Amino acid sequence: MEPRRREVVGLMAGCLALLLAMRSMVVAMIVAVGVGRPRHLPDRTFRLDFHTKRANLRAMIYSSDTTCFNQIRMYRATFDKLCHMLDTIGGLRATRHMLVDEQVAMFLHILAHHVKNRVIQFEFGRSGETISRYFKLVLNATIRLQSLLLKKPEAILEDSNDHRWKWFKGCLGALDGTHIRVQVLAAHKGRYRNRKGDITTNVLGVCSPDGQFIFVFPEWEGSAADGRVLRDATTRPHGLRVPLGNYYLVDAGYSNCQGFLAPYRGQRYHLNDWRQGHQPQTAHECFNMRHSAARNVIERCFGILKLRWAILRSPSFYPVRLQNRYIVACCLLHNLIRREGVQDPLDEQLESFDIEPATDENMPIVPLETTDVWTNYREQIANEMFADFVAQR
Ligand SMILES: *[C@@H]1O[C@H](CO)[C@@H](O)[C@H](O)[C@H]1NC(C)=O
């Protein structure tokens, strides 16, 4: 090669090296920008994506636990766990357009604030069609976590010393119905109108003594009596099963029968009745007082559920079939959050929130079979309680 040619080639190689060096510097700078994040959160949630939408998501979810809780009603660690579960078990996939965490955040934000699709379009910079498609995808993935997130019932043991539950050996928890408002066609309103005149569905919820859902059954219209919903739930395949020797606490809207322990009718019952220092005078009153204190867990469960997810507090924009599915999803998320065991700000808020009053006794009862054995069983518990109460006095 002649000298002049060699010089040119050398110069070109030099330029190329310089360019490569500059490129890696730029890459290093870009990476450095993405590094200002809390160390304890795993990388997955921060996969580098320099799209402006990611910045929005970062501000909403990852900047602090306070904003995260305000936006999606759970803390960052719980959110991250949820994304991980949906990804690995629920089969939710990142797409070219949206990573898993953004899909999940959008879904939770809709449940938490019941915002209209149009508002989400603005907040997340996505089209209406995209939002509703991803909403359904995340919903289905969440429901696939059902067997994992629903609480497995555990009976109260003989030697339990929980002051609320020790009276109820073998008890698995409490159940009740709650009404959730819906929008339906005028032609269907009759079936959905409950006794207070609201258009609702009647959702049966069963929870454990520690306030996690064991079973949720959202399929009935608001006009259905609680007892009827329960009867349907217990006779369906994959419905509610109560093993022999176990039972749930129910209110006076249900009949007292095998597997479901109800209070005595026509007696003092509600917690408020006992707050003014009134002391039980009979075994039945004593039973009702203790029953009410323990059964209250299901009222609290529903109360916190509705406090957390605004979509359950006002008539939904969604069709009933979809609504039934996201009611279940809300309960599953409730369990996940309770399970994390971190202090839940909603526990305190609940005190000032007006829990819907429990079913009154004038509800028509749809009898499941009442048996003498079961009636005597209740009598026996009541007598033991009262004997104990008198002895302690
Ligand atoms: C979600 O599940 C429902 C019921 O199983 C199904 O009809 C629907 O097509 C699913 N939607 C998506 C987006 O996968």
The ligand as an SDF file (V2000), in Angstrom:
LIG
                    3D

 14 14  0  0  0  0  0  0  0  0999 V2000
  -61.6990  -13.0940   29.7590 C   0  0  0  0  0  0  0  0  0  0  0  0
  -62.4130  -14.1890   30.2520 O   0  0  0  0  0  0  0  0  0  0  0  0
  -63.7440  -14.2650   29.7860 C   0  0  0  0  0  0  0  0  0  0  0  0
  -64.4750  -15.3650   30.5210 C   0  0  0  0  0  0  0  0  0  0  0  0
  -63.6580  -16.4890   30.7080 O   0  0  0  0  0  0  0  0  0  0  0  0
  -63.7220  -14.4710   28.2790 C   0  0  0  0  0  0  0  0  0  0  0  0
  -65.0500  -14.5430   27.7860 O   0  0  0  0  0  0  0  0  0  0  0  0
  -62.9950  -13.3000   27.6300 C   0  0  0  0  0  0  0  0  0  0  0  0
  -62.8800  -13.5140   26.2460 O   0  0  0  0  0  0  0  0  0  0  0  0
  -61.6180  -13.1280   28.2370 C   0  0  0  0  0  0  0  0  0  0  0  0
  -61.0860  -11.8750   27.7420 N   0  0  0  0  0  0  0  0  0  0  0  0
  -59.8440  -11.7130   27.3570 C   0  0  0  0  0  0  0  0  0  0  0  0
  -59.4830  -10.3660   26.8240 C   0  0  0  0  0  0  0  0  0  0  0  0
  -59.0200  -12.6080   27.4210 O   0  0  0  0  0  0  0  0  0  0  0  0
  1  2  1  0
  1 10  1  0
  2  3  1  0
  3  4  1  0
  3  6  1  0
  4  5  1  0
  6  7  1  0
  6  8  1  0
  8  9  1  0
  8 10  1  0
 10 11  1  0
 11 12  1  0
 12 13  1  0
 12 14  2  0
M  END
$$$$
